[in-house]
Amino acid sequence: MKNPAFAVALSAVLSTSFMATAHADKLDDIIGSGKLRCAVTLDFPPMGFRDASNAPAGFDVDYCNDLAKILGVEAEVVETPFPDRIPALISGRADVIVASTSDTLERAKTVGLTVPYFAFQMVVLTRDNTGINSFNDIKGKALGNTSGTFEAIALEGDVKKWGSGTFRAYQSQNDTLLAVAQGHIDATVVTNTVAAATIKSGKYKNLKIAGNAPYTIDYVSLGAKRSEYGLLNYLNLFVNQQVRSGRYNELFTKWVGTEIAPTDLTVPKVYY
């Protein structure tokens, strides 16, 4: 080539292009490392909790294990409180989020979200002696919820709209449930799964479900970094396979039971 400067520049461009092409994406990195690190919240039974031997257990833990098995790697549960789910992913402490993360448009500005892998119906949880028997009865009451959750955002918004009552945020699901049981707040709104598991556990004998909350179904997604298109595409296919293979219903029955029917993951006229 007659122009040495041009040849050097072209060589640099081609080298950069080749390196970008050859660079493995996150899915390749996970497979190559032999380990899948899942950010899981372990104070949100039956989705995530610690069993009698202090080992991680629940729907989300099994979901992480299923994904790792399909990838041919070992699963590592990274215990992550609700407010730290996205920071754990962005900072590199976790590869994917498997922690009942609502698929809000605001979150999607920061993290890539898959099609829903689970869906929750919201209910009112209160004590037997509060006189609360429906969602309308909580207006003007002392309420609270777990910071950063879908139901906390919705409930706090309602308290502000009503102009009466109070709202208090707690750092964990256990703190919220304890606050209701001990009378620090009158009621909270939780998922049907949490309410069923809490009452079934017998830990709080004075709690009851006081009807549904009029919130939209909370669809939750797996999460990965926005730029990892290969991993996100794989995760979407994995969710699809879990549903059509019957594994979704199997895990639901195992961890939630048969008293509550699985909420349909389809959104009519949108997908599935």
Secondary structure, 3 states (H helix, E strand, C coil): CCCHHHHHHHHHHHHHHHHHHHCCCHHHHHHHHCEEEEEECCCECCCEEECCCCCEECHHHHHHHHHHHHHCCEEEEEECCHHHHHHHHHCCCCCEEEEEEECCCCHHHCCEEEEEEEEECEEEEEECCCCCCCHHHHCCCEEEEECCCHHHHHHHHHHHHHCCCEEEEECCHHHHHHHHHCCCCCEEEEEHHHHHHHHHHCCCCCEEEEEECCCCCEEEEEEECCCCHHHHHHHHHHHHHHHHCCHHHHHHHHHCCCCCCCCCCCECCCEC
